[in-house]
Amino acid sequence: MANHGYITGTGAVCPLGRTAPEFARRLFAGETAIRLMTPEERGSLQATHVARCDGFTPQPEIPAMKARRFDRGSQFAIIASAQAIAEAGYPISEAPEEIGIALGTGSAGAGALTEFLRVLLTESPEAAPPFHFPNTVANAPASQVSIELKLLGPNVTITQKDPSALNALIFSSIALGSGRARAMLAGGVDEWNPVYAMGFDRVGALRGEKRTSGIVQGEGGFAVLLETQESVRSRGARPLARLSGLAMAGAPCEPYRFTPDLPAIERAVRGALDDAGVSPGQIDLLLPSRNGVTEMDRAEEEVLHRVFAAAPPAVSVKDAIGEMAAAGGGQIVAACRAVADAEGPLSRGPRPRRVLIDSFGAGGNFLAAVMEAA
Amino acid sequence: MSKDRRVVVTGIGAVTSIGGNVPEFWKSLLEGRCGIGAVTLFDASTYRTQTAAEVREIPDGFLTAKEKRRMSRADRMGLAAATEAVLQSGLDLSREDRTRVGVILGGGTSGLLDSEDFFSRHLHGRPARPSRVLNHMPDAITDRVAQHFRLEGIKSTVTTACSSSANAMGYAHDAIMAGWADVVLTGGSDVLARLTYGGFNSLRSVDPGPCRPFDRERKGLSIGEAAGILVFEERGRARRRGAPILAEFLGYGVTSDAFHMTAPDPSGSAGGRTIRAALASAGVNASDVDYVNAHGTATPQNDSAETAAIKNALGARAREIPVSSIKSMIGHCLCASGAIEAVATVLTLRDQLVPPTIHYENADPACDLDYVPNATRDADVRVAISNSFAFGGNSSVVVFGRDA
């Protein structure tokens, strides 16, 4: 039985809520934040829907003057991370070199990147605004978090399409296991961007008027604080959940195509269960990868049918907040809240003890995790 | 983490402005050849500067025309380097358990050069083919390498700007140590793009001529492009199969400066912390370090801050050992710089030769170490470190040693 660490805090800024408990409550109540795009958002896209952090402002956590220095993704990441630290009661300043951050992202920096390039390509390279350039890097949000919260430990950003945030969780668990840190903020961040939306729409990735298969884009920031058992014990913290299983499987595939590779999916799902040392029957709740890409959703269903004699109840996070590289962060946060919160996630039955998370992406990337009651 | 597992390098591959394979690249480094010249990949006439270290020819003859059409420039360079590395390792991937072979790379501009064409046409109201943006995501190259070699193991792409591929190697090491894989193709491939070229120019960080690391008159960096791929393998299995062991990856340090988005900590305390974390991870002392392959970008800020960091971490040892920046020859290859500099560091350990810092003429009181000016040197190098620092304060230092 693996022990990848304990979750002691959660944070979320997403289309379905501005804190982790609010997000989980609304998710498990069956709400969705997916809505029709406004005419401005939609432009000439065939895509029709989106899930955004409507009405989001970085206040009160980040004062207005200061907030202008951060792009939207960094604001999401800073607030979600601060929430996780606050809930955990983690004393960063006591040993700042022992706490780090790993975030998954697919779009961080997109706003700065597209704006810098727009000016460069339509006016001149010399007219391109220099202050945008440092924010074009994907690691800007995680780094802004490290600067704001004064984290001196490991700091990485990871991209692996839709499962990016689960990969960040794997990096974090390895960082704890190898003694590089005692605590890691792990999660994901993405900002919706009209140019990226246009690109995704043009390559056929988005569901809409002309396509029944495809994703609805979301945005948001998620973070959990993953701590070693020793850290939790020594400071007398009360963990919300234990990360007990992690697995990743690959399948050879064009980077931008979906491959409904049943053996690879099964390897990821069974790998996470085996890693956690649990049988399929011990899983009480499933947070599937399901995101509207028809052939992938079917493949996942088939594998789950093979693995589970009786499938546990499933809640689709992506039907609620859309799909993005950070969506796995939403699944991780939801799994923690599901096993930790007094009000069970489902209207019937007891609070789940174990949750399985699936997170699959284009290019043959299949990740899964098991989260347990602490 | 299992104590009996160790990670060695059994293959290396390189595509650079001064050589399209490892032997050519190494020969050029030892000769002190400069790969920095005129930009040809796009019209640079309206930019503040017009020079970069471009790869003139990509050795991608093993790909079909159809494959090449689907791939970005970064893909083709990365696959060429990966093919060279795998060939040298002697791995017969058709006989391996391919679920145990992973790919962990640093993500860079990827297909950005093509995306920029698409975006430009779109902005000017001209028809643009969407296939041009298919390779936009930084992890495209990782999937590409896995696809090419039919690998089914773990995959990851670290996107921490200029320390991406150094962190990727660290992740690869830790993943093998923790049992996630037995073999990982790691490193990175990054190519020139308008965004990065225009970006560093907008920050006034680019030297109009070839960059001059650690020189008092240094004016900034030269942007370069390269692919560097290393085969990391669990040492026990590498020895059992009689693989060539080029070096051991002893460990790495990964830290946050938590200082500033673009400026390094001038005191060297942040960078020094990363070096110390790397040495601790590798289980070696400052006095064991025989060579520093420097980040050495040639920006006024980096080189003095890095010098301070080396002194901060290595103490008296800093003045006894060579420190050189191969960016003086191949430019700053951004997200691939950690990888290509790791390839050079492995070759230093193999051949006991330290490549020079070229274009070095004027001593700077703020940069007062031995930078191996202008000529290759023989040296007894058993342990070497390679530094990578990035926007965001994402610092990473890797440690290689001779296999013993």
Chai-1 contact restraints between the chains, C-beta under 6 A:
chainA,res_idxA,chainB,res_idxB,connection_type,confidence,min_distance_angstrom,max_distance_angstrom,comment,restraint_id
A,L117,B,F119,contact,1.0,0.0,6.0,A-B,restraint_1
A,L117,B,L195,contact,1.0,0.0,6.0,A-B,restraint_2
A,L120,B,G198,contact,1.0,0.0,6.0,A-B,restraint_3
A,L121,B,S120,contact,1.0,0.0,6.0,A-B,restraint_4
A,L121,B,L123,contact,1.0,0.0,6.0,A-B,restraint_5
A,T122,B,L123,contact,1.0,0.0,6.0,A-B,restraint_6
A,S124,B,T46,contact,1.0,0.0,6.0,A-B,restraint_7
A,P125,B,T46,contact,1.0,0.0,6.0,A-B,restraint_8
A,P125,B,Y47,contact,1.0,0.0,6.0,A-B,restraint_9
A,P125,B,G198,contact,1.0,0.0,6.0,A-B,restraint_10
A,A128,B,G198,contact,1.0,0.0,6.0,A-B,restraint_11
A,A128,B,S202,contact,1.0,0.0,6.0,A-B,restraint_12
A,P130,B,S202,contact,1.0,0.0,6.0,A-B,restraint_13
A,P130,B,L203,contact,1.0,0.0,6.0,A-B,restraint_14
A,F133,B,G199,contact,1.0,0.0,6.0,A-B,restraint_15
A,F133,B,S202,contact,1.0,0.0,6.0,A-B,restraint_16
A,P134,B,M261,contact,1.0,0.0,6.0,A-B,restraint_17
A,P134,B,T262,contact,1.0,0.0,6.0,A-B,restraint_18
A,P134,B,F391,contact,1.0,0.0,6.0,A-B,restraint_19
A,V137,B,A161,contact,1.0,0.0,6.0,A-B,restraint_20
A,V137,B,F391,contact,1.0,0.0,6.0,A-B,restraint_21
A,A138,B,T159,contact,1.0,0.0,6.0,A-B,restraint_22
A,N139,B,T160,contact,1.0,0.0,6.0,A-B,restraint_23
A,N139,B,A161,contact,1.0,0.0,6.0,A-B,restraint_24
A,N139,B,G392,contact,1.0,0.0,6.0,A-B,restraint_25
A,N139,B,N394,contact,1.0,0.0,6.0,A-B,restraint_26
A,S143,B,G392,contact,1.0,0.0,6.0,A-B,restraint_27
A,S143,B,G393,contact,1.0,0.0,6.0,A-B,restraint_28
A,S146,B,S256,contact,1.0,0.0,6.0,A-B,restraint_29
A,S146,B,A258,contact,1.0,0.0,6.0,A-B,restraint_30
A,I147,B,A258,contact,1.0,0.0,6.0,A-B,restraint_31
A,K150,B,A258,contact,1.0,0.0,6.0,A-B,restraint_32
A,L151,B,S256,contact,1.0,0.0,6.0,A-B,restraint_33
A,L152,B,T255,contact,1.0,0.0,6.0,A-B,restraint_34
A,L152,B,S256,contact,1.0,0.0,6.0,A-B,restraint_35
A,L152,B,A258,contact,1.0,0.0,6.0,A-B,restraint_36
A,P154,B,V254,contact,1.0,0.0,6.0,A-B,restraint_37
A,N155,B,S256,contact,1.0,0.0,6.0,A-B,restraint_38
A,N155,B,N394,contact,1.0,0.0,6.0,A-B,restraint_39
A,V156,B,V158,contact,1.0,0.0,6.0,A-B,restraint_40
A,V156,B,T160,contact,1.0,0.0,6.0,A-B,restraint_41
A,V156,B,N167,contact,1.0,0.0,6.0,A-B,restraint_42
A,T157,B,T159,contact,1.0,0.0,6.0,A-B,restraint_43
A,T157,B,T160,contact,1.0,0.0,6.0,A-B,restraint_44
A,I158,B,V158,contact,1.0,0.0,6.0,A-B,restraint_45
A,T159,B,G107,contact,1.0,0.0,6.0,A-B,restraint_46
A,T159,B,P138,contact,1.0,0.0,6.0,A-B,restraint_47
A,T159,B,D139,contact,1.0,0.0,6.0,A-B,restraint_48
A,T159,B,T157,contact,1.0,0.0,6.0,A-B,restraint_49
A,T159,B,T159,contact,1.0,0.0,6.0,A-B,restraint_50
A,Q160,B,D139,contact,1.0,0.0,6.0,A-B,restraint_51
A,N167,B,S156,contact,1.0,0.0,6.0,A-B,restraint_52
A,I174,B,D174,contact,1.0,0.0,6.0,A-B,restraint_53
A,I174,B,A178,contact,1.0,0.0,6.0,A-B,restraint_54
A,G177,B,M1,contact,1.0,0.0,6.0,A-B,restraint_55
A,G177,B,A178,contact,1.0,0.0,6.0,A-B,restraint_56
A,S178,B,M1,contact,1.0,0.0,6.0,A-B,restraint_57
A,S178,B,D174,contact,1.0,0.0,6.0,A-B,restraint_58
A,G199,B,V133,contact,1.0,0.0,6.0,A-B,restraint_59
A,R202,B,P130,contact,1.0,0.0,6.0,A-B,restraint_60
A,V203,B,P130,contact,1.0,0.0,6.0,A-B,restraint_61
A,V203,B,L134,contact,1.0,0.0,6.0,A-B,restraint_62
A,M248,B,I154,contact,1.0,0.0,6.0,A-B,restraint_63
A,G250,B,A146,contact,1.0,0.0,6.0,A-B,restraint_64
A,G250,B,E152,contact,1.0,0.0,6.0,A-B,restraint_65
A,G250,B,G153,contact,1.0,0.0,6.0,A-B,restraint_66
A,G250,B,K155,contact,1.0,0.0,6.0,A-B,restraint_67
A,P252,B,A146,contact,1.0,0.0,6.0,A-B,restraint_68
A,P252,B,Q147,contact,1.0,0.0,6.0,A-B,restraint_69
A,P252,B,R150,contact,1.0,0.0,6.0,A-B,restraint_70
A,C253,B,Q147,contact,1.0,0.0,6.0,A-B,restraint_71
A,P255,B,A140,contact,1.0,0.0,6.0,A-B,restraint_72
A,P255,B,D143,contact,1.0,0.0,6.0,A-B,restraint_73
A,P255,B,R144,contact,1.0,0.0,6.0,A-B,restraint_74
A,Y256,B,L134,contact,1.0,0.0,6.0,A-B,restraint_75
A,G363,B,D143,contact,1.0,0.0,6.0,A-B,restraint_76
